[in-house]
Amino acid sequence: MRPAGPLLLTKSTMPITRRLSLLAASAAFLALAGCATTASTNVATVGAYRDSVDLSGRLSVNYQKDGKVESLTGNFDWTQRPGRVDVTLANPLGQTMATIAVTPQSATLTQAGRAPLSADNIDSLTQRTLGWPLPVSGLRDWLQGYAVDAQGQRFTASPANNTVVTRDGWRLRFVEWQDANAAQPTPRLIHADRAAAGDIQDLAIRIVVNPAS
């Protein structure tokens, strides 16, 4: 089966060396801005994990494949209930491009105008169909400020302790918070980076979570 093209199309045709230079400059600027606005010594951790949660936000994805840099942007809606997660991915204009449904038994991804595809593992399914791996299984924790570290231990984020490498090789940084001084802060901006995932290199996902309604 031939994988579909990038789901949320904002593809760059810029030469890779120039593109990488611009990305590096942008990353440096954002890092400095983040340090200036989000530094906090608040050691309060996120609230108790919730099996039921409704979230929305924006994401951007950058990666290299076959010597080319791809850049994608879009919006997401996340509905989580005990035993089920539903995700809607939309382009920047709000048009639904794909829906994802995950249960303990299976995962199903449906792209606009295409037949649904199912698999046992949602992360491998997203890489096969979208062309890049959307870590849905990890996001179940990350969006609430949790992760499983490289030693298999539960990681609970706080503004003062905001970086972890996960068991499956993601480097997470909880960069900004809805309120960094809150008694139970909640993530606002999450950086997720991975050096390699199959034929994808230098994968960088930026997730902005909207305030809970």
RODREN-917632 format. One line per 4 residues: number of its first residue (from 1); their letters; for each residue x, y, z of N, C-alpha, C, O. Coordinates in steps of 0.05 Angstrom, whole numbers, plus 5000, padded with zeros to 4 digits. Each point is the difference from the previous one (the first is absolute). Example, Ala and Ser with C-alpha at 12.3 -4.5 7.8 and 13.67 -1.06 7.14 Angstrom:
<recs>
1 = AS = 5264/4886/5156/4982/5024/5000/5018/5024/5000/5021/5000/5013; 4972/5021/4973/5016/5024/5001/4985/5022/5014/5010/5022/5004
</recs>
This chain:
<recs>
1 = MRPA = 5017/4976/5000/4983/5024/5000/5018/5025/5000/5018/5002/5016; 4976/5016/4967/5016/5025/4998/4991/5020/5021/4976/5007/4999; 5042/5002/5019/4991/5020/5020/4990/5025/4987/5009/5008/4978; 4971/5004/5035/4990/5026/4991/5022/5021/5004/5018/4996/5015
5 = GPLL = 4979/5026/4971/5018/5022/5003/4996/5014/5027/4982/4992/5015; 5034/5028/4992/4997/5014/5025/4972/5009/5004/4987/5010/4982; 5003/4986/5042/4972/5005/5006/4993/5029/5000/4980/5008/4988; 5035/5008/5027/4994/5028/5003/5019/5016/4983/5023/5005/5009
9 = LTKS = 4969/5003/4967/5019/5009/4980/5009/5028/5004/4984/5019/4996; 5041/4985/5012/5014/5025/5000/5028/4993/4992/5019/5007/5014; 4984/4980/4963/5026/4988/4993/5019/5022/4990/4992/5018/4984; 5033/4980/5025/5021/5018/4991/5014/4989/4976/5006/4976/4999
13 = TMPI = 5000/5041/4981/5016/4991/4978/5028/5014/5000/5015/4999/4981; 4991/5013/5042/5025/5014/5003/5023/4980/5001/4997/4979/5011; 5027/5028/4977/5023/4983/5002/5006/4993/5029/4996/5017/5018; 5013/4959/4987/5002/4990/5027/5020/5016/5017/4995/5005/5023
17 = TRRL = 5028/5004/4965/5019/5015/5016/4989/5026/5009/5003/5008/5023; 4983/5006/4959/4988/5026/5008/4978/4995/5020/4997/5015/5019; 4987/4964/4976/4977/4995/5017/5010/4993/5028/4988/5010/5020; 5033/4974/4982/5010/4993/5027/5012/5024/5014/4997/5003/5024
21 = SLLA = 5015/5015/4961/5011/5025/5013/4977/5016/5011/5002/5010/5023; 4977/4993/4962/4977/5016/5010/4987/4986/5024/4992/5013/5019; 5006/4961/4980/4988/4985/5023/5017/5003/5025/4990/5004/5022; 5037/4995/4974/5018/5003/5023/4997/5028/5012/4999/5003/5024
25 = ASAA = 5000/5017/4959/4997/5027/5010/4974/5004/5014/4999/5012/5021; 4979/4977/4968/4974/5002/5012/5000/4986/5027/4989/5010/5020; 5023/4966/4981/5001/4985/5025/5015/5015/5021/4991/5000/5024; 5031/5012/4969/5016/5016/5019/4984/5023/5011/5000/5006/5024
29 = FLAL = 4986/5008/4958/4983/5022/5009/4978/4991/5019/4996/5013/5021; 4990/4965/4972/4979/4991/5017/5010/4990/5027/4987/5003/5020; 5037/4985/4979/5011/4990/5025/5006/5023/5019/4994/4999/5024; 5017/5023/4965/5006/5023/5016/4975/5013/5011/4998/5008/5023
33 = AGCA = 4982/4994/4959/4974/5011/5008/4988/4984/5022/4989/5010/5019; 5012/4963/4978/4989/4983/5020/5013/5003/5027/4987/5001/5021; 5040/5000/4979/5015/5003/5025/4993/5027/5013/4999/5001/5025; 4995/5019/4959/4995/5026/5012/4972/5002/5012/4996/5016/5018
37 = TTAS = 4985/4967/4972/4973/5004/5008/4989/4977/5017/4980/5003/5014; 5034/4974/4987/4988/4977/5013/5017/4989/5023/4992/4981/5013; 5031/5030/4992/5017/4990/5021/4985/5001/5027/4987/5021/5006; 5013/4958/5009/4985/4999/5025/5014/4980/5019/5011/4980/4991
41 = TNVA = 4987/5026/5034/5011/4982/5021/4977/4985/5013/5004/4987/5021; 4972/5016/4969/4977/4986/5012/5004/4970/4998/5002/4989/4978; 4999/4998/5045/5004/4971/5000/4973/4985/5001/5000/4975/5001; 4978/5039/5000/4974/4987/5000/4996/4984/4974/5006/5010/4979
45 = TVGA = 4986/4965/5024/4996/4983/4976/4972/5002/4990/4982/5012/5012; 5014/4976/4964/4974/5001/4988/4980/4984/5017/5008/4985/5018; 4966/5020/4977/4979/4987/5016/4999/4970/4994/5014/4990/4983; 4969/4997/5032/4996/4971/4996/4992/4993/4972/4985/5016/4987
49 = YRDS = 5025/4962/5003/4993/4992/4972/4971/4995/4998/4987/4989/5017; 5001/5020/4960/4972/4997/4995/4995/4980/4977/5011/5004/4978; 4973/4976/5027/4993/4982/4978/4981/5012/4980/4999/4992/4977; 4986/5028/5032/4981/5014/4982/5009/5029/4997/5001/5014/5020
53 = VDLS = 5004/4995/4956/5009/5027/4995/4994/5008/4971/5002/4984/4982; 4991/5041/5014/4996/5012/4974/5019/5023/4996/5000/5019/5016; 5017/4979/4964/5020/5020/4994/5000/5007/4971/4991/4985/4983; 5020/5039/5011/5004/5008/4972/5025/5017/4999/5011/5008/5020
57 = GRLS = 4999/4997/4956/5023/5016/4997/5011/5000/4971/4986/4994/4981; 5039/5013/5017/5014/5002/4974/5026/4984/5001/5011/4996/5022; 4997/4995/4955/5026/4986/5000/5015/5007/4974/4988/5006/4979; 5038/4993/5023/5017/5003/4976/5020/4977/5001/5009/4991/5021
61 = VNYQ = 4998/5000/4955/5018/4977/4997/5022/5007/4980/4994/5010/4978; 5031/4985/5029/5022/5003/4982/5016/4974/5000/5006/4989/5022; 5002/5001/4955/5017/4977/4999/5015/4998/4973/4993/5015/4981; 5027/4968/5018/5015/4995/4975/4993/4972/4990/4998/4981/5015
65 = KDGK = 4998/5017/4959/4995/4974/4987/5012/5002/4972/4993/5018/4985; 5024/4963/5008/5012/4998/4974/5015/5027/4993/4999/5009/4977; 5014/5002/5043/5016/5024/4996/4983/5026/4998/5012/5021/4994; 4963/4978/5011/4983/5023/4998/4987/5006/5027/4995/4982/5016
69 = VESL = 5001/5044/4989/4987/5009/5025/4971/5004/4995/4993/5015/4981; 4990/4973/5035/4971/5003/4997/4990/5016/5024/5010/4996/5023; 4972/5022/4973/4988/5016/5021/4969/4999/4998/4989/5006/4979; 4998/4986/5042/4971/4997/5000/4988/5014/5024/5013/5002/5021
73 = TGNF = 4964/5009/4976/4986/5013/5022/4970/4993/4999/4990/4992/4979; 4997/5010/5044/4972/4994/5001/4989/5003/5028/5013/5009/5019; 4962/4983/4984/4985/5001/5026/4992/4972/5008/4999/4982/4983; 4995/5014/5042/4991/4974/5010/4978/5004/5021/5000/5019/5015
77 = DWTQ = 4983/4961/4987/4981/4997/5022/5005/4972/5012/5002/4980/4985; 4999/5019/5041/5007/4975/5014/4978/4994/5020/4995/5016/5018; 4991/4961/4979/4979/4991/5018/5009/4974/5012/5003/4980/4985; 5000/5019/5041/5010/4976/5013/4980/4991/5021/4991/5016/5017
81 = RPGR = 5003/4958/4982/4982/4988/5020/5013/4973/5008/5018/4991/4987; 4974/4998/5036/5011/4974/5008/4998/4980/4977/4977/4993/4991; 5045/4996/5000/5000/4980/4979/4998/5010/4972/4997/4984/4982; 5003/5042/5014/4997/5010/4972/5012/5029/4998/4997/5016/5018
85 = VDVT = 5016/4988/4959/5010/5027/4993/4991/5006/4971/5003/4983/4982; 4985/5041/5014/4993/5009/4973/5015/5026/4994/5000/5018/5016; 5012/4983/4961/5016/5023/4992/4990/5010/4972/4996/4983/4982; 5000/5043/5015/4993/5011/4975/5023/5019/4992/5008/5017/5015
89 = LANP = 5003/4979/4961/5021/5017/4989/4988/5017/4978/4986/4990/4982; 5020/5036/5018/4989/5019/4980/5023/5017/4989/5020/5004/5013; 4975/5006/4963/5020/5018/4989/4996/5028/5012/4981/5004/5014; 5037/5015/4980/4998/5026/5012/4974/5015/4994/4993/5019/5014
93 = LGQT = 4992/4972/4965/4975/5013/4994/4977/4986/5015/4977/5009/4997; 5029/4971/5019/4979/4987/5015/4987/4976/4987/4981/4989/5011; 5028/5004/4965/4988/4977/4986/5011/4974/5011/5025/4996/5003; 4958/4985/5005/5008/4975/5011/5015/4984/4979/4990/4995/4978
97 = MATI = 5034/4996/5029/5017/4985/4982/5001/4970/5008/5004/4983/4983; 4993/5012/5042/5001/4972/5010/4988/4998/5027/5000/5019/5016; 4989/4957/4990/4991/4994/5027/5014/4974/5009/5005/4982/4984; 5000/5017/5042/5013/4976/5011/4984/4991/5024/4991/5016/5016
101 = AVTP = 5004/4958/4985/4986/4988/5023/5018/4977/5011/5008/4982/4985; 4997/5019/5041/5018/4980/5012/4985/4987/5024/4990/5014/5017; 5009/4960/4983/4990/4984/5022/5021/4979/5008/5020/4997/4985; 4977/4989/5037/5019/4980/5007/5003/4978/4979/5020/4986/4999
105 = QSAT = 4959/5010/4985/5000/4978/4980/5013/5009/4974/5012/4983/4986; 4984/5042/5005/5009/5007/4974/5002/5030/4997/4991/5015/5017; 5021/4994/4961/5001/5028/4993/4991/5004/4971/5007/4984/4983; 4977/5037/5012/4989/5004/4974/5006/5029/4992/4995/5019/5016
109 = LTQA = 5016/4985/4960/5005/5027/4989/4985/5003/4974/5002/4984/4982; 4982/5038/5016/4985/5005/4976/5008/5027/4989/4996/5021/5014; 5015/4980/4962/5006/5025/4986/4977/5008/4983/4984/4983/4990; 5013/5043/5006/4978/5011/4984/5001/4987/4972/5020/5000/4986
113 = GRAP = 4957/4989/5006/4998/4988/4973/5013/4973/4997/5002/4990/4978; 5006/4998/5044/5013/4973/4998/4986/4981/5019/4987/5007/5019; 5017/4967/4975/4989/4979/5017/5015/4999/5027/5024/5006/5000; 4963/4988/5022/5014/4997/5026/5021/4978/4999/4997/4980/4986
117 = LSAD = 5025/5025/5029/5021/4981/5003/5003/4993/5029/4998/5017/5017; 5006/4957/4989/5002/4992/5028/5026/4984/5004/5011/4988/4982; 4998/5012/5044/5024/4986/5007/5000/4996/5030/4983/5012/5014; 5035/4971/4996/5002/4996/5029/5014/5023/5014/4994/5007/5023
121 = NIDS = 5025/5006/4963/5017/5021/5012/4994/5026/4986/5005/5003/4976; 4986/5017/5039/4992/5026/4988/5025/5015/4991/4998/5014/4979; 5024/4984/5034/5024/5016/4992/5011/4991/4973/5007/5016/4983; 4994/4957/5013/5009/4990/4974/4980/5006/4979/5007/5004/4976
125 = LTQR = 4967/4996/5031/4979/5006/4980/5002/5029/4991/4997/5005/4976; 5008/5014/5042/5003/5028/4991/5024/5004/4983/4999/5015/4980; 5023/4971/5026/5024/5004/4983/4995/4988/4972/5008/5012/4980; 4978/4966/5019/4995/4987/4974/4981/5017/4983/5003/5000/4975
129 = TLGW = 4977/5012/5037/4979/5014/4985/5006/5030/4996/4994/5011/4979; 5016/5002/5042/5005/5029/4998/5027/5006/4988/5004/5022/4991; 5015/4959/5011/5027/5005/4990/5019/5009/5022/5023/5004/4995; 4966/5000/5029/5016/5007/5023/4986/4990/5025/4976/4997/5000
133 = PLPV = 5039/4997/5022/4988/4987/5023/4987/5020/5019/5015/5016/5012; 4959/4984/4991/4987/5015/5021/4997/4983/5024/4986/4980/5000; 5028/5027/5022/5002/4982/5024/4975/5001/5017/5000/5010/5023; 4977/4980/4967/4975/5001/5014/5002/4986/5027/4989/5010/5020
137 = SGLR = 5024/4967/4981/5002/4986/5026/5015/5016/5021/4993/5000/5023; 5027/5015/4968/5015/5017/5019/4984/5025/5008/5000/5009/5023; 4985/5002/4957/4985/5025/5005/4979/4996/5022/4992/5019/5013; 4999/4957/4990/4981/4994/5022/5010/5009/5027/4985/5010/5016
141 = DWLQ = 5042/4988/4987/5012/5009/5025/5010/5029/4997/4995/5017/5018; 5018/4989/4960/5014/5026/4997/4981/5023/5003/5007/5020/5012; 4970/4979/4976/4982/5023/5000/4991/5007/5029/4991/5022/5005; 5013/4959/5014/4993/5006/5027/5025/5004/5018/4998/5002/5024
145 = GYAV = 5026/4998/4963/5024/5005/5015/5013/4976/5012/5015/5001/5019; 4980/4976/4969/5012/4974/5010/5016/4987/4977/4997/5008/4977; 5019/4973/5030/5015/4984/4981/5012/4976/5014/4998/4998/5025; 5012/4983/4959/5015/4978/5011/5029/5003/4991/5006/5001/4976
149 = DAQG = 5013/5001/5044/5027/5007/4993/5016/4976/4989/4989/4978/4998; 5036/5026/4995/5016/4980/4987/5004/4975/5017/5006/4978/4990; 4991/5025/5037/5002/4978/5018/4974/4986/5006/4998/4982/5016; 4981/5028/4971/4973/4989/5004/4986/5011/5024/4979/4989/5008
153 = QRFT = 5031/5032/5004/4988/5013/5023/4980/5022/4992/5004/5013/4979; 4976/4990/5037/4980/5021/4994/5012/5028/5005/5011/5004/5022; 4987/5014/4959/5010/5027/5002/4977/5019/5003/4981/4999/4984; 5020/5018/5036/4980/5020/5004/5012/5028/4997/5019/5007/5015
157 = ASPA = 4972/5008/4966/5013/5026/4994/4992/5022/5019/4979/4999/5012; 5039/5021/4990/4994/5025/5014/5016/5022/4986/5018/4993/4984; 4975/5032/5021/5016/5021/4987/5030/4999/5008/5016/5009/4984; 4990/4980/5039/5028/4998/5008/5014/4974/4991/5024/4998/5000
161 = NNTV = 4960/4983/4991/5011/4974/4991/4984/4993/4975/4981/4985/5001; 5028/5025/4976/4984/5000/4976/5011/4984/4976/4989/5002/4978; 5032/4983/5026/5013/4986/4978/5003/4970/5006/5008/4993/5023; 4987/4990/4958/5003/4971/5004/5005/4987/4973/4990/5009/4979
165 = VTRD = 5025/4969/5021/5003/4983/4976/4983/4975/5005/5003/4987/5021; 4979/5007/4961/4981/4978/5005/5012/4973/4993/5021/4998/4988; 4964/4982/5020/5009/4972/4995/5003/4994/4971/5017/4984/4992; 4967/5029/4991/5001/4994/4971/5016/5022/4985/4997/5002/4975
169 = GWRL = 5019/5013/5039/5020/5017/4987/4992/5029/4994/5015/5014/4985; 4963/4995/5025/4992/5028/4996/5013/5017/5022/5000/4993/5023; 5010/5031/4969/5008/5020/5019/4978/5020/5003/4994/5015/4981; 4995/4986/5043/4977/5018/5005/5009/5024/5017/5016/4997/5018
173 = RFVE = 4973/5026/4975/5004/5023/5017/4974/5015/5002/4988/5008/4980; 5003/4995/5045/4975/5015/5005/5008/5030/5003/5008/5009/5022; 4991/5005/4956/5012/5026/4998/4984/5022/5013/5011/5017/5014; 4963/4983/4982/4983/5021/5011/4976/4987/5014/4992/4977/4994
177 = WQDA = 4996/5038/5025/4978/4990/5016/4977/5020/4998/5004/5024/4996; 4972/4965/5008/4977/5018/5000/5003/5021/5022/4993/5024/4996; 5017/4968/5027/5006/5018/5022/5023/4986/5016/4996/4982/5015; 5028/5028/4980/5024/4987/5012/5001/5002/5030/5015/4985/5013
181 = NAAQ = 4969/5032/4999/5000/5004/5029/4976/4986/5013/4996/5004/5024; 4988/4982/4961/4977/4987/5011/5007/4977/5019/5022/4989/4998; 4960/5005/5020/5004/4977/5018/5002/4974/4985/5015/4982/5008; 4971/5016/4970/5001/4976/4982/5002/5010/4971/4980/5001/4986
185 = PTPR = 5044/5007/5005/5003/5011/4973/4993/4979/4979/5003/4976/5004; 4988/5034/4973/4994/4982/4977/5016/5010/4976/5004/5024/4997; 5005/4957/4986/5017/5007/4978/4986/5018/4979/4976/4997/4995; 5039/5021/4994/4990/5017/4978/5016/4994/4974/4988/4996/4979
189 = LIHA = 5039/5003/5023/5017/4995/4977/5019/4976/5006/5014/5001/5020; 4985/4979/4963/5016/4976/5003/5018/4997/4975/4990/5001/4978; 5035/4995/5027/5019/4993/4978/5006/4970/5002/5008/4990/5021; 4989/4996/4957/5006/4972/4998/5019/4995/4977/4993/5006/4977
193 = DRAA = 5031/4984/5028/5020/4996/4980/5010/4972/5000/5002/4987/5021; 5004/5003/4955/5011/4973/4997/5020/4999/4978/4994/5010/4978; 5029/4979/5027/5022/5001/4979/4992/4984/4976/5006/5008/4977; 4982/4968/5027/4993/4983/4977/4976/4983/5007/4996/4992/5022
197 = AGDI = 4987/5004/4957/4977/4982/5003/4995/4988/4972/4987/5011/4983; 5024/4965/5013/4998/4987/4974/5017/5016/4980/5024/5005/5004; 4963/5004/4974/5014/5015/4979/4998/5030/5005/5006/5016/4983; 4984/4992/5041/4997/5028/5007/5023/5008/5018/5007/4985/5019
201 = QDLA = 5006/5038/4976/5021/5010/5017/4993/5028/5011/4984/5015/4988; 5027/4991/5035/4998/5027/5012/4970/5008/5002/4993/5022/4990; 4991/4961/5021/4972/5005/5003/4995/5019/5024/5008/4994/5022; 4978/5028/4973/4994/5020/5021/4971/5006/4998/4990/5010/4980
205 = IRIV = 4996/4986/5042/4971/5006/5002/4997/5021/5022/5010/4997/5022; 4975/5024/4971/4994/5021/5019/4969/5000/5004/4985/5002/4981; 5007/4996/5044/4972/4997/5007/4992/5023/5018/5011/5004/5022; 4969/5012/4970/4988/5021/5016/4973/4990/5009/4982/4995/4983
209 = VNPA = 5014/5004/5043/4975/4990/5011/4983/5024/5009/5009/5017/5015; 4966/4984/4975/4983/5022/5008/4992/4997/5029/4999/4978/5011; 4995/5045/5003/4989/4998/5027/4975/4983/5001/4983/5002/4982; 5014/4982/5039/4976/4984/5003/4976/5018/5003/5001/5020/5015
213 = S = 4977/4972/4972/4976/5017/5001/4984/4994/5025/4979/5012/5005
</recs>
